[in-house]
Amino acid sequence: MMLLFRTVLVSVCLVGLAAAQPRPSGQPVAVDRIVAVVNDEVITFHELRSRLHSALGQLQRQGMTPPPRDVLEKQVLERLVMDKVQLQLARDMGLRVDDVQLEQALQRIAAGNKMSLAQFRAALEKDGVSFASFREEIRAEMTIGRLREREVESKIFISDGEIDNYLATVSVQGTAGEEYQLAHILLRAPESASPEQIQKLRAKAEQVLDRLRKGEDFAQLAAAYSDAPDGMKGGNLGWRSLDRLPAMFAEASLQLKVGEVSPVLRSSNGFHVIKLLAKRGGGLAQAIEQTHARHILIKVNEVVSEPEARHKIEGLRERIRHGESFADLAKFFSQDGSAAKGGDLGWIYPGDTVPEFERAMNLLAPGEVSQPVQSPFGFHLIEVIERRVQDVSTERQRAAARQTLRERKRDEAYQDWLRQARDRAYVEIRLEEG
């Protein structure tokens, strides 16, 4: 069942990836040079230029005007430095992503773009993107994710007292179910920053806030000045409930109307400005509908093409329609971990499965078998066994509270860990030398 349930996937947009830009004939060829040294490794101008093209493409897709080139170069170079620092730490700890794991991730990315892996590769190469380079970029992202899990997430502890306080606060404020869409700008402070450095950073943050209050675009200023990883996305944090926001952001959000920006906020990582982009939902859910379902999964991979997988799942549906046991066929053919249980997934809460699976499941009556359903994992047949409306148990509430508090602490802890890792590394910037 682990393959079916929601995981963190790398999301990729094909247009404007780090494609090398064609050089008009007659222009001089730039000699590659070192633009930064990170411990025992270097970052070259070629690497910077490639990432810069990718960042420009991302900004253009979002309809954002890029900041001045020198500002964007510095932002992109800092992100390259942070990646290099993390990959070096992962290497020293022996963390790696093997080819099998990488291949599975690439297949999920291709499926998320509604393509087979071969089609996805062709689309990348049509855009001028080397598939080999793309593979290594994804390997690096996965490696950094494992490092974050080992160094940050595995060390987060949530006490029973914290859970009690969280549940009491949600009950009193009546904010359960509400979601907030925030954007933020971070000006990161070095771990050993002097009082003068802190004062300069605060003044810079106040200048950014003043420009925002005069009407300048938040996303463009985030792209130009934010040290957060989401700066190139305009600082957009997406939709989150208050409990999934850092405590400081959650408290500030309650004071904002949609469209307003916060005062400058101070944390251990530096200075922040947040904007409330939108707000939705509300109300504390006391009972929810659960679905008891089972499924059969046929994966798409290098051996089994998408048409072959679809043909196989359609054949299994015909066998079920003619009276064969769903559970028996699941045990023999399903490629999910639930196969040994006849494909039985147990009682499923809303949001437990990937969206494609949940949408199809919700349309079925008890005893009904779905048409083939495609998800990032392959093709499914789904059978709903029964449904029930269940009160949200105390255990479920506490488990959900523990998870949301963990997510809140994770974001704060990761930013703090990242700042310390950057400060411990030897970094020499040579961008101005060229």
C-alpha positions as CSV (number, residue, x, y, z in Angstrom):
1,M,0.0,0.0,0.0
2,M,3.0,2.3,0.4
3,L,3.2,2.9,-3.3
4,L,-0.4,4.0,-3.5
5,F,-0.5,6.5,-0.7
6,R,0.6,10.1,-1.1
7,T,4.3,10.7,-1.3
8,V,6.4,13.8,-1.9
9,L,7.1,13.8,-5.7
10,V,9.3,16.0,-7.7
11,S,7.1,18.3,-9.9
12,V,8.5,19.2,-13.3
13,C,7.2,21.6,-15.9
14,L,8.7,20.9,-19.3
15,V,8.7,24.4,-20.8
16,G,11.8,26.5,-20.1
17,L,13.9,24.0,-18.2
18,A,17.6,24.5,-18.1
19,A,18.1,24.4,-21.9
20,A,21.3,25.9,-23.3
21,Q,20.5,29.0,-25.2
22,P,21.7,29.1,-28.9
23,R,24.5,31.6,-29.5
24,P,24.1,33.9,-32.5
25,S,26.9,33.3,-35.0
26,G,29.7,35.7,-34.7
27,Q,29.5,36.1,-31.0
28,P,32.7,35.3,-29.0
29,V,32.7,32.1,-27.1
30,A,32.9,32.6,-23.4
31,V,35.6,30.6,-21.6
32,D,34.3,28.8,-18.6
33,R,35.5,30.0,-15.3
34,I,35.0,29.5,-11.5
35,V,32.3,31.7,-10.0
36,A,32.4,30.1,-6.5
37,V,34.4,27.7,-4.3
38,V,32.4,25.6,-1.8
39,N,34.8,23.7,0.5
40,D,36.7,21.4,-1.9
41,E,34.5,21.9,-5.0
42,V,33.9,24.7,-7.4
43,I,30.8,26.1,-9.2
44,T,31.5,27.1,-12.8
45,F,30.0,29.9,-14.9
46,H,28.5,27.2,-17.1
47,E,26.6,25.8,-14.2
48,L,25.4,29.2,-13.1
49,R,24.3,30.1,-16.7
50,S,22.4,26.9,-17.0
51,R,20.6,27.4,-13.7
52,L,20.0,31.1,-14.6
53,H,18.2,30.1,-17.8
54,S,16.0,27.7,-15.8
55,A,15.1,30.4,-13.3
56,L,14.3,32.9,-16.0
57,G,12.0,30.3,-17.6
58,Q,10.3,29.6,-14.3
59,L,9.7,33.3,-13.7
60,Q,8.3,33.8,-17.2
61,R,5.9,30.8,-16.8
62,Q,4.5,32.5,-13.7
63,G,4.1,35.8,-15.6
64,M,6.6,37.6,-13.4
65,T,9.0,40.2,-14.5
66,P,12.6,39.0,-13.7
67,P,14.7,41.2,-11.4
68,P,17.8,42.9,-12.9
69,R,20.2,40.3,-14.2
70,D,23.0,41.0,-11.6
71,V,20.4,40.6,-8.8
72,L,19.1,37.3,-10.2
73,E,22.6,36.0,-10.8
74,K,23.5,36.5,-7.1
75,Q,20.2,34.8,-6.0
76,V,20.8,31.8,-8.3
77,L,24.4,31.5,-7.3
78,E,23.4,31.4,-3.6
79,R,21.0,28.5,-4.3
80,L,23.8,26.6,-6.2
81,V,26.0,27.1,-3.1
82,M,23.3,25.8,-0.8
83,D,22.8,22.8,-3.0
84,K,26.5,22.1,-3.1
85,V,26.8,22.3,0.7
86,Q,24.0,19.8,1.2
87,L,25.2,17.4,-1.4
88,Q,28.7,17.4,0.1
89,L,27.2,16.6,3.5
90,A,25.2,13.8,2.0
91,R,28.3,12.4,0.4
92,D,30.2,12.5,3.6
93,M,27.4,10.6,5.4
94,G,27.2,8.0,2.6
95,L,23.7,9.0,1.5
96,R,23.0,8.1,-2.1
97,V,20.2,7.4,-4.5
98,D,20.8,4.3,-6.7
99,D,19.7,3.9,-10.3
100,V,16.7,1.8,-9.5
101,Q,15.3,4.4,-7.1
102,L,16.1,7.2,-9.6
103,E,14.3,5.3,-12.4
104,Q,11.2,4.9,-10.3
105,A,11.1,8.7,-9.5
106,L,11.6,9.5,-13.2
107,Q,8.6,7.3,-14.1
108,R,6.5,9.1,-11.5
109,I,7.5,12.4,-13.0
110,A,6.7,11.3,-16.5
111,A,3.3,9.9,-15.4
112,G,2.6,13.2,-13.6
113,N,3.1,14.9,-17.0
114,K,0.7,12.3,-18.6
115,M,3.6,10.7,-20.6
116,S,5.5,7.5,-20.7
117,L,9.1,7.8,-19.7
118,A,10.2,7.6,-23.4
119,Q,7.8,10.4,-24.3
120,F,9.0,12.5,-21.5
121,R,12.6,12.0,-22.5
122,A,11.8,13.0,-26.1
123,A,10.0,16.1,-24.9
124,L,12.9,17.2,-22.8
125,E,15.4,16.7,-25.6
126,K,13.1,18.5,-28.0
127,D,13.4,21.5,-25.6
128,G,17.2,21.1,-25.8
129,V,17.5,19.6,-22.3
130,S,20.0,16.7,-21.9
131,F,18.2,13.8,-20.3
132,A,21.4,12.7,-18.6
133,S,21.8,16.1,-17.0
134,F,18.1,16.1,-16.0
135,R,18.5,12.6,-14.4
136,E,21.4,13.9,-12.2
137,E,19.4,17.0,-11.2
138,I,16.6,14.7,-10.0
139,R,19.1,12.5,-8.2
140,A,20.5,15.5,-6.4
141,E,17.1,16.7,-5.3
142,M,16.3,13.2,-4.0
143,T,19.6,13.1,-2.2
144,I,19.0,16.4,-0.5
145,G,15.6,15.2,0.5
146,R,17.2,12.2,2.3
147,L,19.7,14.4,4.0
148,R,16.9,16.6,5.3
149,E,15.0,13.6,6.5
150,R,18.1,12.2,8.4
151,E,19.4,15.5,9.8
152,V,16.2,17.3,10.5
153,E,12.9,15.4,10.3
154,S,14.1,12.3,12.2
155,K,15.2,14.4,15.2
156,I,11.9,16.3,15.6
157,F,10.0,15.3,18.8
158,I,6.4,16.2,19.6
159,S,5.3,15.9,23.3
160,D,1.8,15.0,24.5
161,G,1.7,18.5,26.1
162,E,2.2,20.1,22.7
163,I,-0.6,18.1,21.3
164,D,-2.9,19.0,24.1
165,N,-2.1,22.7,23.7
166,Y,-2.6,22.5,19.9
167,L,-6.0,20.8,20.2
168,A,-7.1,23.3,22.9
169,T,-6.0,26.3,20.7
170,V,-7.8,25.0,17.6
171,S,-11.0,24.5,19.6
172,V,-10.9,28.0,21.2
173,Q,-10.0,29.9,18.0
174,G,-12.4,28.0,15.8
175,T,-9.8,28.0,13.0
176,A,-9.9,24.3,12.2
177,G,-10.6,23.7,8.5
178,E,-9.4,27.2,7.5
179,E,-6.6,27.3,5.0
180,Y,-4.4,30.3,4.2
181,Q,-2.4,31.0,1.0
182,L,0.7,32.9,2.0
183,A,3.8,34.3,0.2
184,H,6.9,35.2,2.1
185,I,10.3,36.9,1.8
186,L,13.2,35.8,4.0
187,L,16.4,37.8,4.5
188,R,18.6,35.1,6.1
189,A,21.0,36.2,8.9
190,P,24.3,34.3,9.3
191,E,24.6,32.2,12.4
192,S,27.4,34.4,13.8
193,A,26.1,37.7,12.5
194,S,27.4,40.8,14.3
195,P,25.0,43.5,15.7
196,E,25.9,45.7,12.7
197,Q,25.0,42.9,10.2
198,I,21.7,42.3,12.0
199,Q,20.9,46.0,11.8
200,K,21.7,46.2,8.1
201,L,19.5,43.2,7.4
202,R,16.6,44.7,9.4
203,A,17.0,48.0,7.5
204,K,16.9,46.1,4.2
205,A,13.8,44.2,5.3
206,E,12.1,47.5,6.2
207,Q,13.0,48.9,2.8
208,V,11.5,45.8,1.1
209,L,8.3,46.3,3.3
210,D,8.1,49.9,2.4
211,R,8.3,49.1,-1.3
212,L,5.5,46.5,-0.9
213,R,3.3,49.0,0.9
214,K,3.9,51.4,-2.0
215,G,2.4,48.9,-4.4
216,E,5.4,47.0,-5.8
217,D,4.8,43.3,-6.7
218,F,5.4,40.9,-3.9
219,A,6.4,38.0,-6.2
220,Q,9.0,40.1,-8.0
221,L,10.6,41.3,-4.8
222,A,10.6,37.8,-3.5
223,A,12.5,36.6,-6.6
224,A,15.0,39.5,-6.2
225,Y,15.6,39.4,-2.5
226,S,14.3,36.3,-0.7
227,D,16.9,33.8,0.5
228,A,14.2,31.1,0.9
229,P,14.1,28.2,-1.5
230,D,10.7,29.3,-2.8
231,G,11.9,32.8,-3.7
232,M,12.0,32.0,-7.4
233,K,8.3,31.0,-7.2
234,G,7.4,34.4,-5.9
235,G,7.7,33.2,-2.3
236,N,4.3,31.4,-2.6
237,L,3.9,28.8,0.2
238,G,0.7,27.4,-1.3
239,W,-2.4,26.5,0.7
240,R,-1.8,25.5,4.3
241,S,-3.9,25.3,7.5
242,L,-2.6,27.4,10.4
243,D,-1.3,24.4,12.1
244,R,1.0,23.6,9.2
245,L,2.5,27.1,9.2
246,P,5.5,28.1,11.4
247,A,4.0,29.5,14.7
248,M,5.2,33.0,13.9
249,F,3.5,33.0,10.5
250,A,0.3,31.5,11.9
251,E,0.1,34.2,14.5
252,A,0.8,37.0,12.0
253,S,-1.8,35.6,9.5
254,L,-4.6,35.9,12.0
255,Q,-4.0,39.6,12.1
256,L,-4.0,40.1,8.3
257,K,-6.8,40.7,5.8
258,V,-6.5,39.2,2.3
259,G,-4.0,41.3,0.3
260,E,-2.3,42.8,3.4
261,V,1.4,42.3,4.3
262,S,2.8,41.8,7.8
263,P,5.3,44.0,9.6
264,V,8.9,42.7,9.5
265,L,9.1,39.5,11.6
266,R,12.2,38.3,13.4
267,S,13.2,34.7,13.8
268,S,16.4,32.8,14.5
269,N,16.9,32.5,10.7
270,G,16.6,36.2,9.9
271,F,13.9,38.6,8.9
272,H,10.6,37.8,7.2
273,V,7.7,39.6,5.5
274,I,4.6,37.7,4.7
275,K,1.5,38.5,2.6
276,L,-1.9,36.9,2.9
277,L,-2.9,36.0,-0.7
278,A,-6.2,34.2,0.0
279,K,-8.2,32.4,2.7
280,R,-10.8,29.6,2.5
281,G,-12.7,27.0,4.5
282,G,-13.6,27.0,8.2
283,G,-15.5,24.9,10.7
284,L,-14.4,22.0,12.8
285,A,-15.3,18.6,11.2
286,Q,-16.7,16.2,13.8
287,A,-17.6,13.3,11.4
288,I,-16.2,12.3,8.1
289,E,-17.0,9.6,5.5
290,Q,-14.6,6.7,5.2
291,T,-14.4,4.2,2.3
292,H,-13.4,0.6,2.5
293,A,-11.8,-0.3,-0.9
294,R,-9.5,-2.6,-2.6
295,H,-7.6,-2.3,-5.9
296,I,-5.3,-3.9,-8.4
297,L,-2.3,-2.0,-9.7
298,I,-0.3,-2.6,-12.9
299,K,2.8,-0.5,-13.1
300,V,4.1,1.3,-16.2
301,N,7.9,1.0,-16.5
302,E,10.7,0.3,-19.0
303,V,9.5,-3.3,-19.5
304,V,5.8,-2.7,-19.5
305,S,4.6,0.2,-21.7
306,E,1.6,2.4,-21.0
307,P,-0.6,0.7,-23.7
308,E,0.5,-2.8,-22.5
309,A,-0.4,-1.9,-18.9
310,R,-3.7,-0.5,-19.9
311,H,-4.5,-3.7,-22.0
312,K,-3.6,-5.9,-19.1
313,I,-5.8,-4.0,-16.6
314,E,-8.7,-4.0,-19.1
315,G,-8.3,-7.8,-19.4
316,L,-8.4,-8.2,-15.7
317,R,-11.6,-6.1,-15.5
318,E,-13.2,-8.4,-18.1
319,R,-12.3,-11.4,-16.0
320,I,-13.9,-9.8,-13.0
321,R,-17.0,-8.9,-15.0
322,H,-17.4,-12.5,-16.0
323,G,-17.4,-13.7,-12.4
324,E,-13.7,-14.2,-11.3
325,S,-12.8,-13.0,-7.8
326,F,-11.4,-9.5,-7.5
327,A,-9.4,-10.5,-4.4
328,D,-7.9,-13.6,-6.1
329,L,-6.8,-11.7,-9.2
330,A,-5.3,-8.9,-7.0
331,K,-3.3,-11.5,-5.1
332,F,-1.9,-12.9,-8.3
333,F,-1.5,-9.8,-10.5
334,S,-1.4,-6.6,-8.4
335,Q,2.0,-4.9,-8.1
336,D,1.1,-3.0,-5.0
337,G,2.0,-4.0,-1.4
338,S,-1.7,-4.7,-0.7
339,A,-1.7,-7.7,-3.1
340,A,-1.2,-10.2,-0.3
341,K,-4.5,-9.0,1.2
342,G,-6.4,-9.3,-2.0
343,G,-5.8,-5.6,-2.7
344,D,-7.6,-4.6,0.5
345,L,-6.7,-1.1,1.5
346,G,-8.8,-1.0,4.7
347,W,-10.7,2.1,5.7
348,I,-9.5,5.1,3.8
349,Y,-9.9,8.7,5.0
350,P,-10.3,11.6,2.5
351,G,-6.9,12.7,1.4
352,D,-5.2,9.4,2.1
353,T,-4.8,8.4,-1.6
354,V,-3.5,10.3,-4.6
355,P,-6.1,12.6,-6.2
356,E,-6.7,10.5,-9.4
357,F,-7.5,7.4,-7.2
358,E,-9.7,9.3,-4.8
359,R,-11.8,10.9,-7.5
360,A,-12.5,7.6,-9.2
361,M,-13.2,5.9,-5.9
362,N,-15.7,8.5,-4.8
363,L,-17.8,8.0,-7.9
364,L,-18.3,4.2,-7.2
365,A,-21.2,2.6,-5.4
366,P,-20.5,-0.2,-2.9
367,G,-19.8,-3.4,-4.9
368,E,-19.0,-1.5,-8.1
369,V,-15.7,-1.9,-10.0
370,S,-14.1,1.1,-11.7
371,Q,-13.0,1.4,-15.3
372,P,-9.1,1.5,-15.6
373,V,-7.8,4.5,-13.6
374,Q,-4.4,6.0,-14.4
375,S,-2.3,7.5,-11.6
376,P,1.4,8.4,-11.2
377,F,1.9,4.7,-10.2
378,G,0.3,3.0,-13.2
379,F,-3.2,1.7,-13.9
380,H,-5.7,0.6,-11.2
381,L,-9.0,-1.2,-10.9
382,I,-10.8,-0.1,-7.8
383,E,-13.7,-1.8,-6.0
384,V,-15.6,0.0,-3.2
385,I,-16.6,-2.6,-0.5
386,E,-18.6,-0.3,1.8
387,R,-18.7,3.2,3.3
388,R,-19.4,4.6,6.7
389,V,-19.6,8.0,8.4
390,Q,-17.3,8.0,11.4
391,D,-16.8,10.4,14.2
392,V,-13.3,11.8,14.3
393,S,-11.9,9.8,17.2
394,T,-9.7,11.2,19.9
395,E,-6.9,9.0,18.6
396,R,-7.3,10.2,15.0
397,Q,-7.4,13.9,16.2
398,R,-4.2,13.4,18.2
399,A,-2.5,11.6,15.4
400,A,-3.4,14.4,13.0
401,A,-2.3,17.0,15.6
402,R,1.1,15.2,16.0
403,Q,1.6,15.2,12.2
404,T,0.7,18.9,11.7
405,L,2.9,19.9,14.6
406,R,5.7,17.9,13.1
407,E,5.3,19.6,9.7
408,R,5.4,23.0,11.4
409,K,8.6,22.2,13.4
410,R,10.1,20.6,10.3
411,D,10.0,23.8,8.2
412,E,11.4,25.9,11.1
413,A,14.1,23.3,11.9
414,Y,15.2,22.9,8.3
415,Q,15.7,26.6,7.8
416,D,17.7,26.8,11.0
417,W,19.8,23.7,10.0
418,L,20.4,25.1,6.5
419,R,21.7,28.4,7.9
420,Q,24.1,26.6,10.2
421,A,25.3,24.3,7.4
422,R,26.0,27.3,5.2
423,D,27.9,29.1,7.9
424,R,30.1,26.1,8.7
425,A,31.1,25.7,5.0
426,Y,34.0,27.5,3.4
427,V,32.5,29.6,0.6
428,E,34.3,32.0,-1.7
429,I,32.3,33.9,-4.2
430,R,34.2,34.9,-7.4
431,L,31.3,36.2,-9.5
432,E,32.6,39.7,-9.8
433,E,36.0,38.5,-11.1
434,G,34.7,37.9,-14.6
